[in-house]
C-alpha cells in the first residue's frame, strides 16, 4: 500500500505537530504515512511578519505541493491559514484543539504584572496582536513596557530570555506543549486579558478537494497573523451540558493605546448544521459591530 505523503514545514514545532497527525492517520486508516519536508517563504525570510505579509507565508509552498500532486495532505497551524479557501483545496479535518492561550516565559519566574511593575522591561513577540494587548495591559496597570518584534523557532525565542537580551517572550501554550517545553512557562496569560489568535492551538489538515466552507470571525474581518486581531469562542456549561456559546473579539493598535474589545453570546443549536450556521452568524455580527466601532482603522496599523 502506497504511503500517504504528508507535507510539513521543517521547524521542530512543525515536525512535532505533523508527526502527531501522521500517527493518528496511521491508527485510523492502517496506511503508512511518510513526512515530506517543505521549506516555505516564511521559514527562509528574516523579515518581520508584518513586512512579508503574514498571512499565507507559511502555507503557500505546502499548497503548491498539494496542487502539484507531490504530497497527499498537509498540516498547518490553523491560525496561519489565509481566510480565503482555494476552490481546489479543502480543509479536511481539524484535530482536537490544544490550549489556545498565550504563555509568558520570563526571567526570574516572574508573572506579567510583576515583570511590568519593574519598569523598562523588554518583551519579545512576533505578533502585533500580542503587542497590542500586552501594551494595553501594561497601561492599565500604570506601567509601560517595550514590545520587541522577534522571529525564530521556539529554542531561539526562549534563548533571548536565557541570554538576557529580553526580559520575557510570549509564545503559544500549545506549541510549547507539543515540543515538550511547557515546564519553562512562568504564566499562562488569561484569555480575559490577552485573547489568542483565531484558531490558535488548533491544527488544520488540508488536501485536494472540490469545495470547502468558510467560517468564523476571522473570515469576516479578513485578518491574519500580521494584523492585531484576536478572537476566542468557548462553550459555557449551564446544568449538565453546554447550552451557551460565548464569542469574544479584540482589535487594537500595537502600542495598546486603542483597543476595541467586544463579546456576544448565543444558544447552542441542537444539530451540527444549525450550530455552524449560528456560529457564522454570530461571528459576522460581532465583526460588523467591531468594524462599526473603528476596528478597520486599527487593523490598518501593521508596521512595526
SESEVEX-158581 format. One record per residue (C-alpha): residue number from 1; x negated, y, z. Coordinates in Angstrom, 1 decimal, padded with zeros to 4 digits. Layout:
  nr      u      v      w
 NUM      X      Y      Z
...
//
This chain:
  nr      u      v      w
   1  000.0  000.0  000.0
   2 -001.5  003.4 -001.1
   3 -002.3  005.6  001.9
   4 -000.4  008.8  002.3
   5 -002.7  011.7  001.8
   6 -002.2  014.3  004.5
   7 -003.7  017.7  003.8
   8 -005.2  019.7  006.7
   9 -007.4  022.6  007.4
  10 -010.9  021.8  008.6
  11 -010.8  023.5  012.0
  12 -010.9  021.5  015.2
  13 -007.4  022.5  016.1
  14 -006.0  021.8  012.7
  15 -007.7  018.4  012.6
  16 -006.3  017.5  016.1
  17 -002.8  018.6  015.1
  18 -002.9  016.7  011.8
  19 -004.3  013.6  013.4
  20 -001.4  013.6  015.8
  21  001.1  013.9  012.9
  22 -000.8  011.2  011.0
  23 -000.4  008.8  013.9
  24  003.3  009.4  014.2
  25  003.8  008.9  010.4
  26  001.9  005.6  010.7
  27  004.1  004.5  013.6
  28  007.3  005.4  011.9
  29  006.6  004.2  008.3
  30  003.9  001.5  008.7
  31  001.9  003.2  005.9
  32 -001.7  004.1  006.3
  33 -002.4  007.8  006.3
  34 -005.7  009.5  005.4
  35 -006.6  013.1  006.2
  36 -007.7  015.3  003.3
  37 -009.7  018.3  004.5
  38 -008.9  021.5  002.6
  39 -010.6  024.9  003.0
  40 -008.2  027.9  003.0
  41 -008.9  031.5  002.3
  42 -008.2  032.3  005.9
  43 -010.9  029.9  007.0
  44 -013.7  031.4  004.9
  45 -012.8  035.1  005.2
  46 -014.3  037.0  008.1
  47 -011.9  039.9  007.7
  48 -009.2  040.5  010.3
  49 -005.8  039.0  009.5
  50 -004.2  042.5  009.0
  51 -006.7  043.2  006.3
  52 -006.3  040.0  004.3
  53 -002.5  039.9  004.6
  54 -002.0  037.5  007.5
  55  001.0  035.6  006.2
  56  000.1  032.7  004.0
  57 -003.7  032.9  004.1
  58 -004.0  029.6  005.9
  59 -001.3  028.0  003.8
  60 -001.8  028.7  000.1
  61 -004.6  026.2 -000.6
  62 -002.6  023.4  001.0
  63  000.5  024.3 -001.0
  64 -001.6  024.3 -004.2
  65 -002.9  020.9 -003.4
  66  000.7  019.6 -002.9
  67  001.9  021.0 -006.2
  68 -001.2  019.6 -008.0
  69 -000.4  016.1 -006.5
  70 -003.8  016.0 -004.7
  71 -002.0  015.4 -001.4
  72  001.4  014.0 -000.4
  73  002.1  016.1  002.6
  74  000.6  019.0  004.6
  75  000.6  020.1  008.2
  76  000.8  023.8  009.0
  77  001.4  025.7  012.2
  78  005.0  026.8  011.7
  79  004.2  030.4  012.6
  80  001.7  030.6  009.7
  81  004.2  029.8  007.0
  82  005.5  032.7  004.9
  83  009.2  033.3  005.3
  84  010.0  032.7  001.7
  85  010.0  029.0  001.0
  86  009.0  028.0 -002.6
  87  011.7  026.1 -004.5
  88  009.5  023.2 -005.4
  89  008.3  022.6 -001.8
  90  010.4  021.6  001.3
  91  009.9  021.8  005.0
  92  010.4  018.1  005.6
  93  010.0  017.9  009.3
  94  009.3  019.9  012.5
  95  008.0  017.6  015.2
  96  008.9  018.3  018.9
  97  007.6  021.7  019.8
  98  004.9  022.3  022.3
  99  004.9  025.1  024.9
 100  005.5  028.3  022.8
 101  004.0  030.7  025.3
 102  000.6  032.5  025.2
 103 -002.2  031.8  027.6
 104 -004.8  034.0  029.2
 105 -008.4  032.9  029.7
 106 -010.0  035.5  031.8
 107 -013.3  035.9  033.7
 108 -013.3  035.1  037.5
 109 -010.0  033.2  037.0
 110 -008.0  036.5  037.0
 111 -004.4  036.9  036.1
 112 -003.5  039.6  033.6
 113 -002.2  042.0  036.3
 114 -005.3  041.6  038.5
 115 -007.5  042.0  035.5
 116 -005.8  045.1  034.2
 117 -005.9  046.7  037.6
 118 -009.7  046.7  037.5
 119 -009.7  049.2  034.6
 120 -011.8  049.4  031.5
 121 -011.3  045.7  030.6
 122 -011.5  044.3  027.0
 123 -009.0  041.6  025.9
 124 -009.6  039.8  022.7
 125 -006.9  038.5  020.3
 126 -006.4  038.3  016.6
 127 -002.7  039.0  016.8
 128 -001.1  042.5  016.5
 129  002.0  041.1  018.2
 130 -000.1  040.2  021.3
 131 -001.9  043.6  021.2
 132  001.4  045.5  021.2
 133  002.9  043.6  024.2
 134 -000.3  043.4  026.2
 135 -000.9  047.1  025.9
 136  002.8  047.8  026.8
 137  002.5  045.5  029.8
 138 -000.7  047.3  031.0
 139  001.0  050.7  030.5
 140  004.0  049.5  032.6
 141  001.5  048.7  035.4
 142 -000.1  052.2  035.2
 143 -003.2  050.7  033.6
 144 -005.0  050.8  030.3
 145 -006.8  048.0  028.6
 146 -008.7  047.8  025.3
 147 -007.5  045.1  022.9
 148 -010.2  043.8  020.6
 149 -009.5  042.1  017.3
 150 -011.3  038.8  017.1
 151 -011.5  035.8  014.7
 152 -012.9  032.3  015.1
 153 -012.0  028.9  016.3
 154 -011.0  028.1  019.9
 155 -014.5  027.5  021.1
 156 -015.7  030.7  019.6
 157 -013.0  032.8  021.2
 158 -013.4  031.2  024.6
 159 -017.2  031.8  024.2
 160 -016.6  035.6  024.1
 161 -015.4  035.4  027.7
 162 -018.1  032.9  028.9
 163 -020.9  035.1  027.3
 164 -019.5  038.3  028.9
 165 -018.7  040.0  025.6
 166 -015.0  040.2  026.6
 167 -013.1  040.1  029.9
 168 -010.4  037.8  028.6
 169 -008.9  036.3  025.4
 170 -005.3  035.3  024.7
 171 -004.6  032.2  022.8
 172 -001.6  029.9  022.2
 173 -001.0  027.5  025.0
 174  000.0  024.8  022.5
 175 -003.3  024.9  020.7
 176 -005.4  024.8  023.9
 177 -003.5  021.7  025.0
 178 -003.9  020.0  021.6
 179 -007.7  020.4  021.8
 180 -008.0  019.5  025.5
 181 -008.9  023.0  026.8
 182 -005.8  023.5  029.0
 183 -007.9  023.5  032.1
 184 -009.5  026.8  031.2
 185 -006.2  028.7  031.2
 186 -006.1  031.2  034.0
 187 -002.5  032.2  033.4
 188  000.3  031.2  031.1
 189  001.9  034.5  030.2
 190  005.6  034.8  031.0
 191  007.8  034.9  027.9
 192  009.9  037.7  029.5
 193  006.8  039.9  029.3
 194  004.9  038.6  026.2
 195  007.2  037.0  023.7
 196  005.5  034.4  021.4
 197  005.4  034.5  017.7
 198  008.4  033.0  015.9
 199  007.7  029.2  015.6
 200  004.6  029.3  017.9
 201  003.9  025.9  019.3
 202  005.6  024.1  016.5
 203  004.1  022.2  013.6
 204  005.6  022.1  010.1
 205  005.3  019.2  007.7
 206  005.7  020.2  004.1
 207  006.0  018.1  001.0
 208  007.1  018.5 -002.6
 209  010.9  018.7 -002.9
 210  013.7  020.4 -004.8
 211  015.1  022.6 -002.1
 212  014.6  024.0  001.4
 213  016.6  026.2  003.8
 214  015.5  029.5  005.2
 215  016.3  030.2  008.8
 216  016.0  032.5  011.9
 217  015.0  035.9  012.9
 218  011.5  035.8  011.3
 219  013.0  035.4  007.8
 220  015.4  038.3  008.3
 221  012.5  040.6  009.5
 222  010.1  039.4  006.7
 223  007.4  039.2  009.3
 224  004.2  037.1  009.7
 225  001.1  036.9  011.7
 226 -000.1  040.3  010.5
 227  003.0  042.1  012.0
 228  003.6  042.8  015.7
 229  006.8  040.8  015.8
 230  007.8  038.3  018.5
 231  010.9  036.1  018.9
 232  012.0  033.1  021.0
 233  015.2  031.2  021.2
 234  016.0  028.9  024.1
 235  018.9  026.9  025.4
 236  020.4  027.7  028.8
 237  021.9  024.9  030.9
 238  025.3  025.5  032.4
 239  026.6  022.4  034.0
 240  025.5  019.0  032.6
 241  024.4  020.2  029.2
 242  023.1  023.3  027.4
 243  026.0  025.4  026.1
 244  024.4  028.8  025.6
 245  021.6  029.9  023.3
 246  019.6  033.0  024.1
 247  017.6  034.7  021.3
 248  015.0  037.4  022.2
 249  013.0  039.6  019.8
 250  010.4  042.3  020.2
 251  008.6  044.6  017.8
 252  006.0  047.2  018.8
 253  003.1  049.5  018.0
 254 -000.3  047.9  018.6
 255 -001.1  050.4  021.4
 256  002.0  049.4  023.2
 257  003.4  053.0  023.3
 258  006.6  052.0  021.5
 259  008.3  048.6  021.9
 260  011.8  047.5  020.7
 261  013.0  044.6  022.8
 262  016.5  043.1  022.4
 263  018.3  039.9  023.1
 264  021.6  038.2  022.4
 265  023.4  035.1  023.5
 266  025.9  032.8  021.8
 267  027.6  029.5  022.4
 268  026.1  026.2  021.1
 269  028.2  024.7  018.4
 270  029.1  021.0  018.6
 271  027.7  019.9  015.2
 272  024.2  020.4  013.8
 273  025.5  022.2  010.7
 274  027.6  024.6  012.8
 275  024.7  025.2  015.2
 276  022.3  026.0  012.4
 277  024.8  028.4  010.8
 278  025.5  030.1  014.1
 279  021.7  030.4  014.8
 280  021.1  032.0  011.5
 281  023.9  034.5  012.0
 282  022.6  035.4  015.5
 283  019.1  035.9  014.1
 284  020.3  038.1  011.3
 285  022.5  040.1  013.6
 286  019.7  040.6  016.1
 287  017.3  041.6  013.3
 288  019.8  044.1  012.0
 289  020.1  045.6  015.4
 290  016.4  045.8  015.9
 291  015.9  047.4  012.5
 292  018.6  050.0  013.3
 293  016.6  050.9  016.4
 294  013.4  051.5  014.4
 295  011.8  048.1  014.2
 296  011.0  048.6  010.5
 297  008.8  051.6  011.2
 298  006.9  049.8  014.0
 299  006.3  046.8  011.8
 300  004.5  049.0  009.3
 301  001.7  049.7  011.7
 302 -000.7  046.8  010.8
 303 -004.1  048.4  010.6
 304 -006.5  047.8  013.5
//
